[in-house]
Structure formats: structure tokens, C-alpha cells
Amino acid sequence: MDWRVQFEAAFETLLLRLRADMAIKVLVVVNSQLMRFSTGEVQYGNQSSQVVYGLAECVHNVSHKDCEVCLEKSNDKLLKHCGGGNNNKDGGTVVVAGHCVVRYETYKFFSCVRSGGGLDARNGSSSSSGAVSVLVSNENGGGAAAMATELEELLEFLSSPSPPVKKAAVDIVRGLTGSEDGLQSLSSYAGTALPSLSRLLSENKEVSEPAAEALVNLSQNSELATKMVEMGMIKTVMHLLYKPDSSITQLLVMLLVNLTQLDEGISSLLQTGDEQMKGLYLMKLVRSFCRASSESSDQFEHVGSVLVNISKKEAGRKILLDPKRGLLKQIIRQFDSISPLRKKGVSGTIRNCCFEAENQLQNLLLISEFLWPALLLPVASKKVYSEQDISKMPLELGSALKIEREPVDDPEIRVQTLESIYLIILQEAGRRAFWSVNGPRILQIGYEDEEDPKVMEAFERVGSLLVEGSGTEEPSTETSK
């Protein structure tokens, strides 16, 4: 791992440690003055000499709160000028503010003595005019804390009683999840990191948002995603999604997308282990998916990707195709959305459900009023169809084809709809239904305007099946306008 990454993590952890330690410090005497201060050190490499040292100090006549505010601002200055790409492993810096001083060096500039030779915390020089009482007032400061790695201690700060310290810690963790090195390091402490981040999801936005972003990033790792599912993360997410004051809805849905890429995640979302509750989470998500489409801020558009994931499994398809629930009908109606993400989610879900055409063709055809437009309009080209062509189509399909339309630009969606048609017309009853809406004519016109090789291949596959099939009607030869 690059020393800059190691140094930055150690540096930020050290500043957090000092702030957290200061929150519980008692006043001590330094150079005949009452002071509140803390020292610490963190190793940032494999060599024992790779250590960063820090000291924080507040004067006696300020409250704990004012001291914490001063330290927070000072730490921010240090992080801005010394952290990240500006860090300097061979030097140090001191920030002197109104009520506090924060300093770091790459050498040990402080000492722990009880009399004589006291430390002037503002410049690190030795003085004989005062004495220092016990510097560390609790077992978690100074040397004892150095026994744990900087990452372990950073994760402990996620449970800090101090809101600013907790926020600073979760911001650092979120930053770590943005790099491969950071993800690898955090994965070694998943047993601590995942539960701690999960607990933060229920807190205010300034803490819950970075916690959710960190979990979304971590869940891209299949092993970490599996651990999240095992610890009941999907149940936690579904509970938080429907809290009235939820401010991280979109991030929670994105977390579901990653978790439902696992079979265990799909089973958890479908609640397959509880016959009475089975499908309840899914019904809630579909309802939210459909309601949110009219809102300016679409917090549930990623549900489309969740639906694609769960429809890859037979258990998910059966719930979606259950006519008593009517879920697929609701989903198909979202194909008119202007959101590309929604469109792709709908087309992918339909395609997956069509794998059940052999056993559930009747349930698919029960919603043909919505199904055929969703499957045929994306591949119909943007031409205006003739009256003769339209006369052989159901009203909802013909009405759309007699006017100019915006084309579906995403070739993946066009391929998915053609694959859905193919799966349906593999069944004789499916072919008859397809002929009844003048489907072959629509494909003929659409194919003439298609330019994408993969989509053309999908067209040809459907055409070959129609030619080989037992359909008795012939496509119209009337040209479109």
C-alpha cells in the first residue's frame, strides 16, 4: 500500500483519537496553568520508525463544547493542508486557535513527566517553571491505544458518544471504501465495521448518509455482501426505507441492488422462509416503484434493478406472475417512464418473467393489454404505420403507432424485448396471440430500420421461429408512411 494512503489514514485516526480523548479529559496543571490536553501516536507503516505523533490542548476557561468546536476547526485545517495529497511524512504542523492548540510531528516532541522539565504544549519546548500531573486520565489514551491498529481504533470511533467525532470517523471510513486498498483493509475488520455502520443508518443524515454510502461500496464485494445478508441487513434496510423521516432512501435501495445479486439476498428479500410474510417486502417495493415515478426526485428508480435481480430466480418470477398480486402488471406500466434506468429495469424484469412462459403463459397473456405495447413499441421503429396495419392491432397498440414516436435508443432494451417475444412465441398459444396483434408486421418494419448488429440478430432469431412455426397468417405487405 502506498505510504501516502497509510500516512493519511494514520494521520486522520490520530486527530480523531485526540478529539475523542479530549472529550473526557480532566484539567491538569501545565506551567502553572490549568490546561486540558491529550497526546497520542499512530504507526502508519511496517517499520517501527514510521509513526506520527500528535498533541491537542485547550485552556481551562472554556467549556467542553467550546473546546470540542475549537479542536474540530483546527483538525479540519490540518486535514486540509496536511492530509491527502498535501501530507508530509517528514515534517509537522501546529495550529494555534483562540482556545486550543493542535500539533503533529513525525518525531516524538512531547514527554510524560511529573515534576520539573514540564512541557509547554504551544511550542513543545522544555520548561522548569511548572509541573505536569498524569497526562493520560483514562486507559484508552496514549500508549494503551497504540496497542490497537489505527484502523481498529478508527472503527471504534463509529460508536463514539461525541457526535462530531462519530461524524468525522464515518466520513473517513466512507473515504476508505472509495479505494481498493481501503476496501481490502476494511474487509479484514468486517465483524466490527459492518454492524457499526448498520447502526449509524438510523441516525441523522450527516451520519447516516456517509454510513449508507460506505455500505453500498462495501457491498460490491461478494464476501462482504454475504456477511451483510447473514447479519440481517435486508430486514434493517426495509425497516428504514419506510420510516417517515428517512433521508437516505435512494442509497438504501442501491444497497438492496447489490445485496440481491446474491441468492441469499434474493431469498431474504422474498422472505421465502416465512409463508405468511412471503413477498411482502417485494410488494412494498413495487408499490413504491410505481408511486415514485411521478415525483421530481425519483428515490426508488433503482428498484428496477432489484426487480431484475429477483426475477432471475424462479421463486421471484412466481411471485411477480401471481395474478392475485398483480405485480407484473404494475411494473410493466412503468415502461412509459422517461427514466432510462426504469425502462431497463422493466424490460429486464419482463424478459426474465418470460422464462416461465411454458408454464405460466396464461398469466402473461392476462396482461396482454400492457404487455404487447411494452414489447413491440421499442422495436417498431419511429415510422407512422398505415391504417391497414393499425386496423389489425388492438387499440392501445395501434394508437401509439399511428403517430410519430421517440425511438428507444438503448439497444440492450430492444434486445431484451425481442428475447421476451421469442420466449412467448416458443409456445403455440403464444404465437397465435402474437399474430392476433399483427406482431410480425411490426417486426418486419422495425427490422428494416434497425442498424445495431446485436438487435438485428435478435430480430432474425424471432423471424426464424415465426417462419418455422405453425402460424397461418401472413404479414401485410402494405408499406408504412
N, C-alpha and C positions, 0 to 999 in steps of 0.2 A: 504494500500500500504506500502511496506517495507520502513523503514526510509532511507535506503541507496539509493533507487530509487528516493525518494523525495529530499534527500540531493544533489544527483548528478545533478538532473535537476535544482535545485535552484542554485547550485554552478556554473554550466555552463552558466546559464542565467545571473548570476551576472557578470561573466567575459565578456560576450558579451555586457552587459549594459555599463560596464566601458569603453570598447573599442569604442563602438558607441558614448558614451558621450564625450570621449576624442577627437574624430574627429572634434568636433565643439567648443572645449574649447578655451577661450581666456587666455592670460598669466596673472597670478596673482603673488603677492609678498608673499613669504613664507620665514621667517627667513632671510630677506634682499636679497633673491634671486628671480629672475623671474622663475616661475615654471608653468607648465600646469598639472593640476591634477583633479581627479574626485573621488567621493565616492559613495557608494551605499549599499543597504541591501535588502535581499530577504528572505521571510519566507518560510520554507520548510516543515512545519507540521501544525497540527491543533492548537498547543499551541503557544501563543504569544512569548514565550521564544525561540522557535525553529527558529532562524534567523542566517543567515551567512552574515558577513559584509566584504566589500572589499574596497580597495583604489588603484588607479593607478596614476602614476606620471611620467612626462617627464621633462627633463631640458629644459631651454629656447632656447639654441643654436642649436636645431635640428629641422628639418622641420617636418610638419605634417606627411609626408610619412615615414620618418625615425622613428618618434615616433610610428606610427602605426605598422611598421615592428617589432620594439623592443617589443611592447606590445603583438603582435601576438606570438612571440617566447616565451616570458615569460608566457603567458597564456597556451601555449602548454606544457611547463614544469609543470605548476601547474596541468593541466588536467592529465598529465601522472603520476605524483607522488601523486596527491591528489584526483583525480576524480575516478569514477568507484569503483572497489573493494578496492582501496587504500584510499578512502576518510575517513576523521576523523572528526566526528561531534563535538568532544570535544577539538579540537586544531586548530592551524592555521599554515600558512607558509608565508614566504616572499621570493620573487625572486628579486635579485638586478642585473640588467644588465648594459650595458655600458651607455645607455641613459635613462633608465627608471627603475621604481620600481613598483612591483605589490605585494599586500599583502592581505591575507584574514584571518579572525578570526571568532570565534563563539561568540565573545563579541564585544561590540562597543568600538573600540580602537581609534576613531577619534572624534573630536568635531568641531563645527562650531562657531568660534568666530571672532570678527572684530578687536580687539586690545589686546595686551598683551597675555601671555599664548599661543602663537602660536604653531602649530603642526609641528614637524619635520617628514615629511612623510616617511623617510627612516627607522625610528625606533619607530615611534608612541609616542615618549616621549614629554613632555611639555617643552616649551622654552619661555623665556620672552624677547628674543633679537629681535623679529620681530613681524609683524602683518599679519593677513590673511584678504584679501578682501573677497568679496562674493564668497563662494566656488562654488556654482552652478550657471552657467551662462545661463541656459535655464530651462524651466518648466518640461522637461522630465527627469531630473536627480534627484538623491537623493530622498527626501520624496515624491514628486509627483508621481514618478514612482512606489513607493511602494504601491500606491493605487490599481494598477492593479496586477493581479496574475502573477507569474513568467512565466506561460505558455502563457498568453496573450501577455506579453512583448516579449517573445521568438518569437512568430509568427509575431510580428511587425518588428522584425529584418530581416524577409524574404524580406522586402521591403526596407532595408537599402541602402542608396546611396554608402556605402562603400563596395566594392567587398569582401574584407576579412571577414568583419562582416557578410555579407549575406551568404558567403560560410560556415562560422562556424555555423550559425543558421540553415541552411538546413541540415548540417551534423548531428546536434543534433536532429532535427525533424526526420530524417531518422532513427537514432538510437532508438528513442522512438517508431517508428512503428514496431520495431522488438520484442516488448514485449506486452503481453495482457494489462498490466497496462498502458503502453504508448498509445496503440490504444484506450483504453477506455477514457483516458484523452483527447486525440486529438479529439475524436468524439464529445465531448461537445463544441468544437470550430470549427466545420466543416465549418461554414459560413465564417470564416477567413482563416483557413488552406488550404482548397481546392482551392479557387481562387488564393491564394498566390503561392502555389506550381505549379498550372497550368501555371501561368505567367513565372515561372522560367524555364519551359520546352524549351523555345525558346532562352535561354541564352547559354553561353559557357558550354562545357562538365563538367567542375569541379563543376558547379552549377546545370546544367540540369540533370546530371546523378543521384545524390542523390535525387533530387526532383522527378524524374521518379520512382526511387526505392521506395520512400515513398508512392507515389500514388498507385503503384502496391500493396504494403502491405495494404494500407487503403482500396483499392477496394475489398479486400476479405470479408469485412463487407458489407452485402447486403444493409443496410440503407445508408452507405456512397457511395456505388456504385450507388445507385438510385439518390443521390444528384449530383454525377458527371455527370450522363447521363442528368439530368434535366438542368444542367448548360452548356450543350453543349460540354462535354469533348470528345465525339467521333469525332465530327467535328474538334476540335482542334488537336486531335491525327492524324487524316487522313491528315490534312494540314501539320503537322510537319513531318510525315513519308516520304513525297515526296519532302521535301526541299533538295536541292543538298548537303548541308553540314551537314545533320543530323548525329549525333554521338550516338544517343540513340535508334536506330531503334528497336532492339530486346526488349528493355524494353517497348517501346510504343506498340508493338504487344502483349506483355504479358498483358499490361493494357487492351487492346481490348478483350483478352480472358476472363478476369474477368468481364468486363462490359457486354459482350454478354451472360453471364449466366442469365441475366435479360431479360424479354420480352421487356421491354422498350429499353434496349440496342440493342437488335436484330432489333427492328423497326427503331432505329436511324441509325444503320449501313446499313440497307437495304434501307433507305430513302423512306419508304413507304408513307410518306405524300406528296411526290412530284413525280408525274407520269413521268415527263421528266427526272428526276435525278435518279429514282428508279434503284437500282442495280449497280450504277456507282462505289461506294466505293468497293462493292464486286468484281466487275470485276478487279479493280486495285489490290486488294489483291491477287486474283487468279493469275493474271499475274506475280506479284512479287514472289509469292509462287513457281511458275514454273520456273522462271528465276533464282532464288537464289539457286536452288538445286545443281547447278554445281559449286557454289562458295565455297572456303575453309572455310570461315566464314559464316555460314548459319544464317543470321539475320532474316529470315522470316519463319523458320521451325514451329514456334508456330501458324502460320496462320492455320495449320491443325486443331488445337483445336478450333479456331474461326469458321472454316467451320463446324465442328461437332456441335457447338452450334447453328449456324444459320439454319442448316438443320433439327433441331428438330422442327422447325416451318414450317407450310405449305407454308407461303409466301417465305421463304428461299428456300425450295425444288423446288418450281415452277421456281424461277429464275435460280437455278442450272440446272434444267432439260430442260430449254428452248433451243431447238435445234439451234435457231438463235444465241444465245450467245455462245454455245458450252463449257460451263464452266466445266461440269462434266467430259467431255472427257479429258480436260486438267488436271483436278485433278487426274483422275484415272491413268494417265501415270506417276504420281509421286510415284506410289506404288513400283516401282523398286528402290527407294532411299535406301541408306544404313542407313538412319536416322530412328531409331525406332519411334521417335515422328511423323515423316512424315507418316510412314506406318500406325500407329494407327489412325492418323487424316484422312487419305484417306479411310481406311476400315470403320471407324465410319461414315464418310460422305456418302459413298455408301450405307451402311445399312439404314441410315435414309432416303435417297432418295428412297430406295426400298419400303418404306411405301406408295409411290404413284403408285406402280405397277398396282393397279386395274384400275387407270385412265390414267396412263402415261407409260404403258408397251412398247408401240411402241417407245417412245423416249429413253427408256432404251436399247431396242434391236437395235436401230440405231447405238449404240456404242459397240455392242457385240464383235467386234474385240479386244477391250481393256477390256471390262467388264468381259468376261469369264476367261481370264488368271488371272485377279486380284482376282476373286472369287475362282477359282479352284486350282491354284498353291499353295496357303498357306495350303490347306488341302489334297494335293496329295501325301504326304509323300516324301521321298527323293529317292525312288526307280527309276530305269530306266524302262520305260514302253516298252512293246513288240511292235513289228512292227504292229501286228494286231490291238492292241489298238489304236496306233497312227494313223493308216490309217483311222480311223473313226472320227478323230478330225480335226479342222481347223489348218492350217499351223502354225499360231502363238502359238497355244497351244501345238501341237504335237512336235514342235521343242524344246520347253522347257522341255518336259517330256522324251525325248529320251536321255538326258544326266543327270548326277548326279547334284543335286542342294543343296544349303544350305537350311535347313529347317527354317520355320518361328517359332521361339522359343516362341513367346508371345501367350499364349493360348487365351487371350482376342481377338486378331486379328482373330484367327481361328474360334472362336465362332461367331464373327461379320460377317465373310464371309459366314458361314453356315446359319446364320439368314437371310442374304441377299438372298441366294439361295432359302430358304424356302418361303420368301415373293414373289419371282418371280414365283416359280412353283405352288403357290396357284392359279395362272391363267392358264387356259388350254393352251393358246398360249405360256406361259412361260415354261410349262412342255415340250411342243413339241420342243421348242428352246433348252432346256436343254438336251433332248435326242439327238438332232442333233449334239451336240459336244461331245457325249459319256460321258456326265457328270456323270451318275450313275456308270459307271465303275471306274471313278476317285475316287468317294466317297467310293466305295467298297474297293479299295486298300488303300486309306487313313485311313479308319476306322480300317483296320487290324493292322496298325502300331500306332494308337493313344493310348495314355496312360492316358491322362488327363480326369477325370470323367466328367467335365462340357462340354468339347469338344465332348466326346463320346455321351453324352446326346443330344447335338445339331445334331450330325450325325444321331442318331436314329430318331430324330424328322423329319428330311428331308427324311430319308428312309421310314418311315411310310407313309408319304404323297405320295411318289412315288409309293408305293405298292397299296395304296388306289386310286391313280389317274387312268387316262384313257390311260396312255402310252401303246403303242403297242409293243415297242421294249424291248428286254431282254438284260441285261448286259452281256458282254462277260465273258467267264469262262477261257480265256487264262491267265495264270499266268505271272506276271512280273518278270523280271530278278532280 
